[in-house]
Amino acid sequence: MAVLGVYLSQPFTFSSMLALTRPLVGLAVFVVSVVLPSSPARAQDNYEIQVYGSELVPRGRTMFELHSNFTLAGTTMRQDGVLPTQHAVHETIEITHGFSDWFEIGFYVFTSTQQSTGVQWVGDHIRPRIAAPESWHLPVGLSLSQEFGYQRREFSADTWTWEIRPIIDQQLGRVYWSLNPTLERALVGENVTSGFEFAPNAQVMFELTKKVAPALEYYGSFGAVTRFDPLGQTEQQFFFALNLDMGPEWEFNIGFGAGTTRSTDHSIVKMIVGRRFGHGPE
């Protein structure tokens, strides 16, 4: 904690964010390598592992986030022309700006680093999102994002994709829950004929203290909405995550994940560090 305090006391730059994440990722990789066993699995798009909340970035503010994850046990050979995932380090830069109380736009840059390829640019996505305003006084938070983007063929069987993500969440005392019943569609690639696929995410978080909130996160993919795949061919992944309150301008999440089907990368560690900049309207 003393080391963390030294980092946070320094002026924030992108370099300082990277300096903060390196020792934490190293610690997380060590812990997960001891705790979680390994087994082969097929490729996944593990670049931004996050369950969304309904709250937007405030108007006039910009959020910079660094999503980092390391696949301890994944695929070991190319599958359908896609590079293996085992021991891949994925880094995603996300920049989100709030344009109004109900509208924001996010932009992503995906990268992958492996021993055989070095650092590689994977692709870019853009994500406009709208939310129900607080003036509606709804019992739950509601927002809707749509994400469009490109990823290189070496990293995904589908090069252009579209995601529709409804977001429902609620704070109940010290318990927070969020549900993302996501629909995904390939626009160009091997799975175009599958139509929309159902890929739900969910989270339950408990505020243990004012600074520490452990959570259970779920990520799934069931195949085409018209006919789900057999359970063994679906993707099912669970993360135990820890959220730390580092101040109102910061976001910090670290998690250890395990896949429970053969179609899922088995062991992953992930981390998200984010910071808000700018000033909203007075």
C-alpha positions in Angstrom: 0.0 0.0 0.0 2.9 2.3 0.6 4.1 1.8 -2.9 0.7 2.5 -4.3 0.6 5.7 -2.3 3.8 6.8 -3.9 2.4 6.3 -7.3 -0.8 8.1 -6.6 1.0 11.1 -5.1 2.8 11.8 -8.4 1.3 13.9 -11.3 -0.7 11.6 -13.6 0.6 10.8 -17.1 0.1 7.8 -19.4 3.6 6.6 -18.5 2.7 6.7 -14.8 -0.4 4.6 -15.5 1.8 2.0 -17.2 4.3 2.1 -14.3 1.4 1.5 -11.9 0.0 -1.5 -13.8 3.3 -3.4 -14.3 3.9 -4.5 -10.7 0.2 -5.3 -10.1 -0.1 -7.4 -13.3 3.1 -9.3 -12.2 1.6 -10.0 -8.8 -1.7 -11.1 -10.3 0.0 -13.5 -12.8 2.0 -15.1 -10.0 -1.1 -15.7 -7.8 -3.2 -17.1 -10.6 -0.4 -19.4 -11.9 -0.4 -20.9 -8.4 -4.1 -21.1 -7.8 -5.6 -22.0 -11.2 -4.8 -25.2 -13.2 -4.4 -25.1 -17.0 -6.1 -26.9 -19.8 -6.5 -26.3 -23.5 -9.3 -24.3 -25.0 -10.2 -22.5 -28.2 -9.6 -18.9 -29.1 -11.6 -16.0 -27.5 -11.7 -12.3 -27.9 -10.4 -11.5 -24.5 -9.4 -7.8 -25.0 -11.9 -6.0 -22.8 -13.2 -8.2 -20.0 -15.7 -6.0 -18.2 -19.3 -6.0 -17.2 -20.8 -2.6 -17.9 -22.7 -0.4 -15.5 -25.4 2.0 -16.7 -23.7 5.2 -15.6 -22.1 7.3 -18.3 -19.0 9.4 -18.3 -20.2 12.9 -17.1 -20.8 15.6 -19.8 -17.5 17.4 -20.6 -15.3 14.7 -19.0 -13.0 12.1 -20.7 -12.2 8.7 -19.2 -8.9 7.0 -20.1 -8.7 3.3 -19.3 -6.1 0.6 -19.8 -7.4 -3.0 -19.9 -4.7 -5.6 -19.4 -5.1 -9.4 -19.4 -2.8 -12.4 -19.6 -4.0 -15.8 -20.7 -2.3 -18.5 -18.6 -3.9 -21.4 -20.3 -5.6 -21.0 -23.7 -5.2 -22.4 -27.2 -1.7 -23.6 -28.2 -2.1 -23.8 -32.0 -3.8 -21.8 -34.7 -7.5 -22.5 -35.1 -9.3 -21.4 -38.3 -6.3 -19.2 -39.1 -6.5 -17.4 -35.7 -3.3 -17.2 -33.6 -3.2 -19.2 -30.3 -4.1 -17.4 -27.1 -1.9 -19.1 -24.5 0.5 -16.7 -22.8 -0.8 -13.8 -24.9 -0.8 -10.4 -23.3 -3.7 -8.2 -24.4 -3.6 -4.5 -23.8 -6.6 -2.3 -24.8 -6.7 1.5 -24.6 -10.2 2.8 -24.1 -11.0 6.5 -24.4 -14.6 7.6 -23.6 -16.0 11.2 -23.7 -19.3 12.3 -22.3 -21.2 14.6 -24.6 -24.4 15.0 -22.6 -26.2 13.6 -19.6 -27.5 10.8 -21.8 -24.9 10.3 -24.5 -21.2 9.2 -24.6 -18.8 7.8 -27.2 -16.0 5.3 -26.5 -13.1 4.4 -28.8 -10.9 1.3 -28.4 -7.4 0.3 -29.6 -6.7 -3.4 -29.2 -3.1 -4.9 -29.1 -1.7 -8.4 -28.5 1.8 -9.4 -27.5 3.2 -12.9 -27.9 6.7 -14.3 -27.9 6.3 -15.5 -31.5 4.8 -12.2 -32.9 5.9 -9.4 -30.6 3.6 -6.4 -30.1 0.7 -6.5 -32.7 -2.1 -4.1 -33.4 -5.3 -6.1 -33.4 -8.0 -3.6 -34.4 -10.2 -0.7 -33.4 -13.8 -0.3 -32.2 -16.1 2.6 -31.6 -19.0 2.5 -29.1 -21.8 5.1 -28.9 -24.0 4.8 -25.8 -27.2 6.3 -24.5 -28.7 6.1 -21.1 -32.1 6.8 -19.4 -31.7 10.2 -17.6 -32.0 10.4 -13.8 -35.1 12.7 -14.2 -37.1 9.6 -15.2 -36.6 8.2 -11.6 -36.5 4.6 -12.8 -36.0 1.9 -10.1 -33.0 0.5 -12.1 -30.3 2.1 -14.2 -30.7 1.6 -18.0 -28.4 2.3 -20.9 -27.7 0.9 -24.3 -24.4 0.7 -26.2 -23.7 -0.3 -29.8 -20.1 -1.3 -30.7 -18.8 -1.5 -34.2 -15.3 -2.4 -35.2 -12.6 -4.2 -37.1 -10.1 -6.8 -36.0 -7.4 -8.4 -38.1 -8.0 -11.9 -39.5 -5.0 -13.3 -37.6 -6.9 -12.5 -34.3 -10.5 -13.2 -35.1 -12.4 -15.3 -37.6 -14.8 -12.3 -38.0 -13.1 -9.1 -39.1 -16.0 -6.7 -38.8 -18.5 -7.1 -36.0 -21.5 -5.3 -34.4 -22.5 -5.6 -30.7 -25.8 -4.5 -29.1 -25.4 -4.3 -25.3 -28.4 -3.4 -23.1 -27.3 -2.6 -19.6 -29.5 -2.9 -16.5 -28.1 -2.3 -13.0 -29.1 -1.4 -9.4 -27.6 -0.5 -6.1 -29.3 -2.2 -3.1 -27.6 -1.0 0.0 -24.1 -2.5 -0.1 -25.0 -4.9 -2.9 -24.7 -3.8 -6.6 -25.7 -5.9 -9.5 -25.5 -5.4 -13.3 -26.8 -7.5 -16.2 -25.7 -7.1 -19.9 -27.8 -9.4 -22.1 -25.6 -8.7 -25.1 -26.2 -9.6 -28.8 -23.3 -10.0 -31.1 -23.2 -10.2 -34.9 -20.5 -10.9 -37.5 -20.7 -8.4 -40.4 -17.7 -9.8 -42.3 -16.1 -13.2 -41.5 -16.7 -16.9 -40.9 -19.8 -16.5 -38.7 -21.9 -14.1 -40.8 -24.6 -16.7 -41.5 -25.1 -17.3 -37.8 -26.9 -14.0 -37.4 -27.1 -12.5 -33.9 -25.5 -14.5 -31.1 -26.4 -14.3 -27.4 -23.4 -13.4 -25.2 -24.7 -12.3 -21.7 -22.5 -10.8 -19.0 -23.4 -10.2 -15.3 -21.9 -9.0 -12.1 -22.7 -9.1 -8.4 -20.6 -6.8 -6.1 -20.6 -6.4 -2.4 -19.1 -3.3 -0.7 -17.0 -4.9 2.0 -15.7 -1.5 3.1 -15.8 2.0 1.7 -12.6 1.2 -0.3 -12.9 -2.5 -1.1 -15.6 -4.3 -3.1 -15.2 -7.9 -4.2 -17.4 -9.1 -7.0 -18.3 -12.2 -9.0 -18.4 -11.6 -12.8 -19.8 -13.9 -15.5 -19.2 -13.9 -19.2 -20.9 -16.3 -21.6 -21.6 -17.0 -25.3 -24.4 -19.4 -26.2 -24.3 -19.2 -30.0 -27.1 -18.1 -32.4 -30.2 -16.7 -30.8 -32.3 -19.0 -33.0 -30.7 -22.1 -31.8 -28.2 -22.3 -28.9 -25.1 -24.4 -29.2 -24.7 -27.6 -27.0 -23.5 -26.5 -23.6 -20.0 -28.0 -24.0 -19.5 -25.9 -27.1 -20.6 -22.6 -25.5 -18.2 -20.2 -23.7 -18.6 -20.0 -20.0 -16.2 -18.0 -17.9 -16.3 -16.8 -14.2 -14.1 -14.2 -12.6 -13.5 -13.4 -9.0 -12.8 -9.6 -9.1 -11.7 -6.9 -6.6 -12.7 -3.3 -7.1 -10.7 -0.7 -5.1 -11.9 2.9 -4.5 -8.8 5.0 -5.2 -10.7 8.3 -5.3 -13.6 9.7 -7.4 -11.4 10.2 -10.5 -10.1 6.6 -10.6 -11.2 3.2 -11.5 -9.4 0.0 -10.5 -10.5 -3.6 -11.1 -8.4 -6.8 -10.9 -9.7 -10.3 -11.5 -8.8 -14.0 -11.7 -10.9 -16.0 -14.2 -11.5 -19.6 -15.2 -13.4 -21.1 -18.1 -15.6 -24.1 -17.4 -16.1 -25.5 -20.9 -13.6 -26.7 -23.5 -14.5 -23.8 -25.8 -13.3 -21.3 -23.2 -9.8 -20.1 -22.4 -9.2 -21.7 -19.1 -7.1 -19.4 -17.0 -6.9 -15.6 -17.3 -5.8 -12.7 -15.1 -7.2 -9.2 -15.9 -6.8 -5.7 -14.7 -8.4 -2.3 -15.5 -7.0 1.0 -14.5 -8.9 4.2 -15.5 -8.8 7.9 -14.7 -11.2 10.8 -15.6 -10.0 14.1 -16.9 -11.6 17.5 -17.7 -14.3 19.5 -16.0 -18.1 19.2 -16.6 -20.5 22.2 -16.7 -20.7 24.3 -13.6 
